[in-house]
């Protein structure tokens, strides 16, 4: 049995995006424990367990279990029980360790201390760890699953700008909204995501007089995100820190140019395939860079699109699946299919 303990269960949860692929590769059922919002659709093929069901499952199959701890206090509780039952415990660090609150760091440190292997989603994330934890850390890059990579044949019509992510202070969506004041009236901003800053950002757009050009679309399914990326001429990310930033890689994979802050793992995974701005960039800086992308002729825009797709190749869902499956197989005492065939 493989058990994933996450904070939120939903189709946009990054730890769950490779579940079906890994389950097929390992040949073992994968169970998921976490909070599920009624408003979020969950793929029917996922094996979702309540907290109580998770405890029962651990007692029944602890000797042959791999428990992968991701987010939340329940991960700390389940991880502690898993160690007592001698299950194999893995943990993941998804954001820069130094970027989260002191309380979160304490919980993460205790949770990671229970694991024999700590998976980081980038070298930047690994480098942010305390030395005691970094000794058992490995890097497995996130994989993006957006279907087959297809070269773009034309630049999108219109001037739609897209930003995607949780609406929290660290994402600096307010900077992107302030940027809209400096752009022509034909430019539109789509905001996909939700969070505690939602109302503040709506009020800000209204106060600045750009609310008619800013669309807050809330939590949406993955296919909506992918279509929005294809329909936008640029994706903008203004984060203060990022452990990996799936949004950047997804946009690159789909061939949409990106303007982003040069923070965390973004330079590591994107290189020069995106237009990077310093952390303390102003709305004017973002507006200038967006206008540069808008001013590209179709040939230059398509060239930038291809550059992004090439840079995103190492971060496919297939690569992520292969590495995770190998890790789980080793912990379960299995040989990978490839190794068995060689013998």
Residue pairs with C-beta under 8 A, 6 or more apart in sequence:
1 28
1 29
1 31
1 57
1 61
1 64
1 65
1 66
2 22
2 23
2 26
2 28
2 29
2 30
2 31
2 65
2 66
2 68
2 328
2 332
3 30
3 31
3 32
3 33
3 49
3 54
3 57
3 58
3 65
3 66
3 67
3 68
3 78
4 15
4 16
4 19
4 30
4 31
4 32
4 33
4 34
4 68
4 70
5 33
5 34
5 54
5 67
5 68
5 69
5 70
5 71
5 72
5 74
5 75
5 78
5 79
6 13
6 15
6 16
6 32
6 33
6 34
6 70
6 71
6 72
6 75
7 13
7 34
7 35
7 70
7 71
7 72
7 75
8 34
8 35
8 36
8 37
8 40
8 71
9 16
9 32
9 34
9 35
9 36
9 40
9 42
9 46
9 48
10 16
10 36
10 37
10 40
10 41
10 42
10 219
11 40
11 41
11 42
11 43
11 221
11 222
12 40
12 219
12 221
12 222
12 225
13 34
14 94
14 142
14 246
15 68
15 70
15 71
15 92
15 94
16 32
16 46
17 142
17 143
17 144
17 145
17 317
18 143
18 145
18 317
18 320
18 321
18 324
19 30
19 32
19 46
20 43
20 45
21 145
21 317
21 318
21 320
21 321
22 30
22 321
22 324
22 325
22 328
23 29
23 30
25 321
25 322
25 325
25 337
26 325
26 328
26 329
26 332
26 334
28 328
28 332
29 47
30 47
31 47
31 48
31 49
31 54
31 57
32 46
32 47
32 48
32 49
33 48
33 49
33 50
33 51
33 53
33 54
33 74
33 78
34 70
34 71
34 72
34 74
35 72
36 42
36 48
39 219
40 219
41 221
42 48
49 57
51 74
51 78
54 78
55 78
55 81
58 65
58 67
58 78
58 81
58 82
58 85
58 87
59 85
62 82
62 85
62 86
62 87
63 85
63 86
63 87
64 332
65 82
65 85
65 87
65 88
66 87
66 88
66 89
66 90
66 328
66 331
66 332
67 78
67 79
67 82
67 87
67 88
67 89
67 90
68 90
68 91
68 92
68 119
69 75
69 76
69 78
69 79
69 89
69 90
69 91
69 92
69 111
69 114
69 115
70 91
70 92
70 94
71 94
73 107
75 91
75 111
76 107
76 110
76 111
76 114
79 89
79 91
79 111
79 114
79 115
80 114
82 89
82 114
83 89
83 114
88 116
88 331
88 332
89 114
89 115
89 116
90 115
90 116
90 117
90 118
90 119
90 327
90 331
91 111
91 112
91 114
91 115
91 117
91 118
91 119
92 118
92 119
92 120
92 121
93 108
93 112
93 118
93 119
93 120
93 121
93 125
93 126
93 129
93 133
93 137
93 243
94 121
94 125
94 243
94 244
95 125
95 241
95 242
95 243
96 124
96 125
96 128
96 241
96 242
96 243
96 264
97 105
97 108
97 125
97 128
97 129
97 130
97 133
98 128
99 128
99 170
99 240
99 241
99 243
99 264
100 108
109 130
109 133
112 118
112 133
113 133
115 136
116 136
117 136
117 138
117 327
117 331
118 129
118 133
118 136
118 137
118 138
119 137
119 138
119 139
119 140
119 327
120 126
120 129
120 137
120 138
120 139
120 140
120 243
121 139
121 140
121 141
121 142
121 243
121 244
121 265
122 139
122 141
122 243
122 244
122 264
122 265
122 268
122 269
123 139
123 265
123 268
124 243
124 264
124 265
124 268
125 139
125 243
125 244
125 264
125 265
126 134
126 137
126 138
126 139
127 134
129 137
140 320
140 323
140 324
140 327
141 244
141 269
141 314
141 315
141 319
141 320
142 244
142 246
142 249
142 315
142 320
143 315
143 316
143 317
143 318
143 319
143 320
143 321
144 246
144 249
144 250
144 253
144 312
144 315
144 316
144 317
145 317
146 226
146 250
146 253
146 254
147 226
149 253
149 309
149 312
149 313
150 255
151 255
151 305
151 306
151 309
152 255
152 302
152 305
152 306
153 302
154 298
154 302
155 233
155 296
155 298
155 301
155 302
156 230
156 231
156 232
156 233
158 186
158 188
158 233
159 183
159 184
159 186
159 187
159 188
159 233
159 294
160 188
160 189
160 190
160 228
160 231
160 232
160 233
161 176
161 187
161 188
161 189
161 190
161 232
161 233
161 234
161 235
161 236
161 290
162 189
162 190
162 192
162 228
162 229
162 232
162 234
162 235
162 236
162 251
162 256
163 173
163 176
163 189
163 190
163 191
163 192
163 235
163 236
163 237
163 238
164 192
164 193
164 225
164 228
164 229
164 235
164 247
165 171
165 173
165 192
165 193
165 237
165 239
165 247
166 193
166 194
166 195
167 173
167 191
167 193
167 194
167 195
167 196
167 197
167 198
167 201
168 195
168 196
168 197
169 197
170 239
170 240
170 241
171 197
171 238
171 239
171 240
172 238
172 239
172 240
172 261
173 191
173 197
173 201
173 238
174 197
174 200
174 201
174 204
175 238
175 281
175 282
175 283
175 286
176 189
176 236
176 238
176 283
176 286
177 189
177 201
177 204
177 205
177 208
177 210
177 214
178 204
178 208
178 283
179 236
179 283
179 284
179 286
179 287
179 290
180 187
180 189
180 205
180 208
180 210
180 213
180 214
181 208
181 209
181 210
181 283
182 283
182 284
182 287
183 287
183 290
183 291
185 213
187 213
187 290
187 294
188 213
188 214
188 215
189 210
189 213
189 214
189 215
190 215
190 217
190 228
190 232
191 201
191 214
191 215
191 216
191 217
192 217
192 218
192 220
192 224
192 225
192 228
193 218
193 219
194 218
194 219
198 216
201 216
202 211
202 216
205 211
205 214
217 224
217 228
220 228
225 250
226 250
226 254
229 235
229 250
229 251
229 254
229 256
230 254
230 255
230 256
232 256
233 256
233 257
233 293
233 294
233 301
234 256
234 257
234 258
234 259
234 290
234 293
234 294
235 247
235 248
235 251
235 256
235 257
235 258
235 259
236 258
236 259
236 260
236 286
236 290
237 245
237 247
237 248
237 258
237 259
237 260
237 261
237 266
238 260
238 261
238 281
238 286
239 245
239 260
239 261
239 263
239 264
239 266
240 261
240 263
240 279
241 263
241 264
242 248
242 263
242 264
242 265
242 266
243 264
243 265
244 264
244 265
244 269
245 260
245 264
245 265
245 266
245 269
248 258
248 260
248 266
248 269
248 270
248 274
249 269
249 270
249 312
249 315
251 257
251 258
251 308
252 258
252 270
252 273
252 274
252 308
252 309
252 311
252 312
253 308
253 309
253 312
253 315
253 316
255 305
255 306
255 308
255 309
256 305
256 308
257 274
257 275
257 293
257 301
257 304
257 305
257 308
258 270
258 273
258 274
258 275
258 308
259 274
259 275
259 277
259 286
259 289
259 290
259 293
260 266
260 270
260 274
260 275
260 276
260 277
261 276
261 277
261 278
261 279
261 281
262 276
262 277
262 278
262 279
263 279
266 274
266 276
267 276
269 311
269 315
270 276
270 308
270 311
271 311
272 307
273 307
273 308
273 310
273 311
273 312
274 308
275 289
275 292
275 293
277 285
277 286
277 289
278 285
293 301
293 304
296 304
325 336
326 336
329 335
329 336
335 343
